Amino acid sequence: AFVESNRSIKWCPMPGCGRAVRLPETEQTQPSDVLHNIPSSKPPLLTSHAVDCGNGHFFCWECLGEAHAPCGCNQWQQWQQKISEVKPEELRASCIETEDAANMPVAL
């Protein structure tokens, strides 16, 4: 219950791990915002925070998926979608789709 009620601590998403991770203080919101439960007026993060539970499980703090810092979760999902659309048989004929996926513009 302590982990679930603390915004600066999350469970490692790796099945069977059972370790909790605290987001480093340098990455957290202002302590006064947390104490007073003030919603953040900051825009969504453009980068993500990769964390390690101590058992070698690296994951993204925001989406609990595979670590993908420094790009943000939305950008990571867009890139994953783009590369999933490239068919292996097309790779033999042309590298254009792969180059497009690898060079996807960053939305700032």
DOBAKOL-274663 format. One record per residue (C-alpha): residue in one letter; z, x, y; residue number from 0. Coordinates in Angstrom, 1 decimal. Each point is the difference from the previous one (the first is absolute). Example, Ala and Ser with C-alpha at 12.3 -4.5 7.8 and 13.67 -1.06 7.14 Angstrom:
<sites>
residuo;Z;X;Y;num
A;7.8;12.3;-4.5;0 .
S;-0.7;1.4;3.4;1 .
</sites>
This chain:
<sites>
residuo;Z;X;Y;num
A;0.0;0.0;0.0;0 .
F;0.7;2.9;2.4;1 .
V;-3.5;1.4;-0.4;2 .
E;-1.6;-3.5;0.5;3 .
S;2.0;-0.6;3.2;4 .
N;-0.7;3.5;1.5;5 .
R;-3.4;0.4;1.7;6 .
S;0.2;3.8;-0.2;7 .
I;0.3;0.0;-3.8;8 .
K;-2.5;-1.1;-2.6;9 .
W;-0.2;0.2;-3.8;10 .
C;-2.5;2.3;-1.6;11 .
P;-2.9;-2.3;-1.2;12 .
M;-0.6;2.1;-3.1;13 .
P;0.9;-2.1;-3.1;14 .
G;3.3;1.1;-1.5;15 .
C;0.9;2.5;2.7;16 .
G;2.9;-1.8;1.6;17 .
R;0.5;2.4;2.9;18 .
A;0.4;-1.0;3.6;19 .
V;-1.6;1.9;2.9;20 .
R;1.2;0.1;3.6;21 .
L;-2.7;0.4;2.6;22 .
P;0.8;3.2;2.0;23 .
E;1.7;-0.7;3.3;24 .
T;-2.8;1.6;1.9;25 .
E;-2.3;-2.7;-1.3;26 .
Q;2.3;-3.0;0.6;27 .
T;0.0;-2.4;3.0;28 .
Q;2.7;0.4;2.7;29 .
P;3.5;-0.4;-1.5;30 .
S;0.9;-2.6;2.7;31 .
D;-3.0;-2.2;-1.1;32 .
V;1.2;0.1;-3.6;33 .
L;3.6;-0.7;0.9;34 .
H;-0.8;-2.9;2.3;35 .
N;-2.8;-1.3;-2.3;36 .
I;-2.5;0.2;2.9;37 .
P;-3.6;-0.5;-1.2;38 .
S;-2.2;2.9;0.8;39 .
S;-2.6;-0.4;2.7;40 .
K;-1.9;3.0;-1.2;41 .
P;-3.6;-0.4;-1.2;42 .
P;-0.6;0.3;-3.8;43 .
L;0.0;3.5;-1.3;44 .
L;-3.3;1.8;-0.2;45 .
T;1.5;2.6;-2.4;46 .
S;2.2;-0.5;-3.0;47 .
H;3.1;1.8;-1.2;48 .
A;-0.2;1.7;-3.4;49 .
V;3.4;0.3;-1.7;50 .
D;1.3;1.6;-3.2;51 .
C;2.8;-1.7;-2.0;52 .
G;1.2;3.3;-1.4;53 .
N;-1.6;-0.5;-3.4;54 .
G;-3.4;1.1;1.3;55 .
H;-1.2;-3.6;0.7;56 .
F;-1.9;0.1;3.3;57 .
F;-0.7;-3.3;1.6;58 .
C;-0.7;-1.7;3.3;59 .
W;3.1;-1.2;1.8;60 .
E;-1.8;-3.0;1.6;61 .
C;-2.1;-1.4;-2.9;62 .
L;1.9;1.6;-2.9;63 .
G;-3.4;1.0;-1.5;64 .
E;-1.5;3.4;-0.6;65 .
A;0.9;2.5;2.8;66 .
H;-2.9;0.1;2.4;67 .
A;1.3;1.7;3.1;68 .
P;-1.2;0.6;2.7;69 .
C;-2.2;-3.1;0.0;70 .
G;1.5;-3.4;0.4;71 .
C;0.3;-2.7;-2.7;72 .
N;-2.9;-2.1;1.3;73 .
Q;-2.3;2.9;0.3;74 .
W;0.9;1.2;-3.5;75 .
Q;-0.7;-3.5;-1.4;76 .
Q;-3.4;-0.1;1.8;77 .
W;-0.9;3.4;-1.4;78 .
Q;1.1;-0.9;-3.5;79 .
Q;-2.2;-3.2;0.3;80 .
K;-3.0;2.1;1.2;81 .
I;0.2;2.5;-2.8;82 .
S;0.4;-2.7;-2.6;83 .
E;-3.3;-1.5;1.1;84 .
V;-1.9;3.2;-0.9;85 .
K;-1.5;-0.3;-3.4;86 .
P;0.0;3.1;-2.3;87 .
E;-3.8;-0.4;-0.7;88 .
E;-0.7;0.0;3.7;89 .
L;1.8;3.3;0.4;90 .
R;-2.6;1.8;-2.2;91 .
A;-2.8;-1.3;2.2;92 .
S;1.5;0.4;3.4;93 .
C;3.2;1.3;1.7;94 .
I;-0.4;-2.2;3.1;95 .
E;2.6;-2.6;-1.2;96 .
T;2.5;2.7;-0.8;97 .
E;-0.6;1.7;3.3;98 .
D;0.5;-3.3;1.8;99 .
A;3.2;-0.6;-1.8;100 .
A;1.3;3.5;0.6;101 .
N;-0.9;-0.2;3.7;102 .
M;1.2;-3.4;0.8;103 .
P;0.9;-0.1;3.7;104 .
V;3.6;-0.1;0.9;105 .
A;1.0;-3.0;2.1;106 .
L;2.4;1.2;2.7;107 .
</sites>
